Amino acid sequence: MSVTNIRRELSDKLPIYTIIEDALAGEVTVKSKGKNYLPEPMTHDTSSTERYASYLARAVYYNVIKPTQEALVGQLFLRKPKVNLPELMTGMEKDVNGEGLDIEQIIRLATNHVLPYGRGGFLADFPMQQAEVTRADIDNGLQPTVTFYAPWAITNWRVTKVGKKQKLTLLVLKEVYETRESGDEFSTDLKDRYRVYTLDAGVVTLRVWEDEEKLVSNTLLKDSDGNTFDTIPFEFIGSENNDAEIDEPPLYGLASLNIHHYRNSADYEESVFLVGQPTPVYSGLTQDWVDNNFKGGVPFGSRASIPLPENGKAILLQAEPNTLAYEAMTHKEEQMIAIGAKIINSRQTVERKEAEIQIEAASQRSVLTTIKDNLQKAMILALQHAAKFVGSNPEEIDLELNDNFDLTSMTAEEIRWLIELYNGKLVPFGTVHENLRRSGIVKNTAEESKAEILADLDFVKSVTPVDPNPKPAPAANQKA
């Protein structure tokens, strides 16, 4: 079987991933897919090609899923992750993937995939496989990396029972690399590359294939002491758990509703175009009357005068609103709100019981909490894999993501009242700082804030000019 083989579970999910990806991309992408998302309304019409083009152009795709995703991801990153790395790995905090992404950015990248698609993975790697890594190598910028792989890039895998544990024994990752085979310095060709990891007899081997037939490298994965790895340094991330099984995409329901809302919009806009304009209707006219009085057309407007013969009548024909398509759109908007897209209903026309709101909020927190826990665990394990490449102690690695998704904004009056309580020594600094941090006003920890405040005070003292002739302090029995 070819290295390009896609595991069946992934192959079954790819059409769903495509719908989510297109829905997130927005109107241009959705409309470019034509009849995949917007079926033709009248196939028997002889001018169906032209009519469908107009039908498609008038349709409105109101992107709900994208801002919903951004809002949920934003809640997870209301506060910066807390990271602690061993000394030999500190450079990874600002560049964890070797391409300039810091740890927060790569976790945010992973969240933007795991939240909508329910799948992803972190791979630990090292630029060069050698028997020993020296401190000089690390000081010169040689660092392990952790790279994120999207769900469709994890093309094949196998989990086998090794001893008493289930272990990953095969992993195929699809990558895209740039090449300039044409010889033109301004042209770039993109080609596929496959990283194949296998675990056999307790030894991990990495083979790299370019395209389908060209094997470009075949190496044993070794740690800083030259010992071979006994575990493939890859961690799956899911929306439910971090095993190799593919989890259900959390935002697929919202993506599907968004597409169906788009179809209802096309029907609604079509009806508005066809019968939305008022049409004058005249009765009791003869052809002679029309020829003699309406040679230049029928006058119409606030200052127009329309002569009619005896018993002639004029009425204005105006269609009733097409409530069916509009109601279908409204119903889908309510369904999207229930999934988490509260922003769709800016007028707040949907009334919900307090219990419904609490259940919905709890559900959203549950999804975010699970994804947060899975991301946190996967990144810690990936960093521990990376530690083996440089001989660092994996136990020194710590990572904590935000788990408080209730951002409560404080008013200016509440902040002033809190400061007064602090000045009156009624609440400690930690309480003040925690309330300001929960409101998103400050981002640092209490210790970091204290250090910055002291540094600011020292700076003010250093730049404040000293009076060369200070006034003497008044005596105890004298007035100042």
VENSULQUI-V624852 format. One line per field, one symbol per residue. ss: DSSP state (H for helix, E for strand, L for the rest). phi: phi as a letter, one per 40 degrees, with the letter a starting at -180 (. if undefined). burial: b if it has 16 or more other C-alpha atoms within 10 Angstrom, else e. Layout:
ss = ???
phi = ???
burial = ???
This chain:
ss = LLLLLLLHHHHHHHHHHHHHHHHHHLHHHHHHLHHHLLLLLLLLLLLHHHHHHHHHHHLLLLLLHHHHHHHHHHHHLLLLLEEELLHHHHHHHLLLLLLLLLHHHHHHHHHHHHHHHLEEEEEEEELLLLLLLLHHHHHLLLLEEEEEEEHHHEEEEEEEEELLEEEEEEEEEEEEEEELLLLLLLLLEEEEEEEEEEEELLEEEEEEEELLLEEEEEEELELLLLLELLLLLEEEEELLLLLLLLLLLLLHHHHHHHHHHHHHHHHHHHHHHHHLLLEEEEELLLHHHHHHHLLLLLLLLLLLLLLLLLLLEEEEELLLLLHHHHHHHHHHHHHHHHHLLHHHLLLLLLLLLHHHHHHHHHHHHHHHHHHHHHHHHHHHHHHHHHHHHHLLLHHHLEEELLLLLLLLLLLHHHHHHHHHHHHLLLLLHHHHHHHHHHLLLLLLLHHHHHHHHHHHHHHHHHHLLLLLLLLLLLLLLLLL
phi = .cccdbcddcdccdccdcccccccchcdcccccfccbbcccbccccbcccccccdccccbccccccccdcccccccbcbcccbbbcdcbcccccacbgbhccccccccdcccbccccgaiabbcabdacacabcccdccchcbcbbbcbcdccccaaabbcbgbbcbcbaabbcbbbcabccgcccbbbbbcbbbbbbbbfgbcbbbbbbgbbccbaabccbcccgcccbaccbbcbbcbabccccccccbcdcccccccccccccccccccccbcccbcbbbgbcccccccbbcchccaicbcbbcbcdgcbbbbcbccdcccccccccccccccccchccccbccfcccbcdcccccccccccccccccccccccccccccccccccbgccccccaabccbbcbcbcbccccccccccccccgcbcddcccccccccgcbbcccccccccccccccccccbcccccbccccccccbcc
burial = eebbebeeebeebeebbebbbbbbebbeebbeeeeeebebeeeeeeeeeeebeebbebbbbbbbbbebbeebbebbbbbebeeebbebbebbeebbbbeebbbbebbbbbbbbbbbbbbbbbbbbbeebbebbeeeeeeeebbbbbbbbbbbbbbbbeeeeeeeeebbbbbbbbeeeeeeeeeeeeeeeeeebbbbbbbeeebbbbbbbbbeeeeeeeebbbbbeebbbbbbbbbbbbbbbbebbbbbbbbbebbbbbbbbbbbbbbbbbeeeeeeeeeeeeeeeeeeeeeeeeeeeeeeeeeeeeebeeeeeeeeeeeeeeeebbebbbebbbbbbbbbbeebeeeeeeeeeeeeeeebeeebbebbbbbbbbbbbbbbbbbbbbbbbbbbebeebbeebbbebeeeeeeeeeeeebbeebeeeeeeeeebbbbbbbbeeebbbbeeeeeeeeeeeeeeeeeeeeeeeeeeeeeeeeee
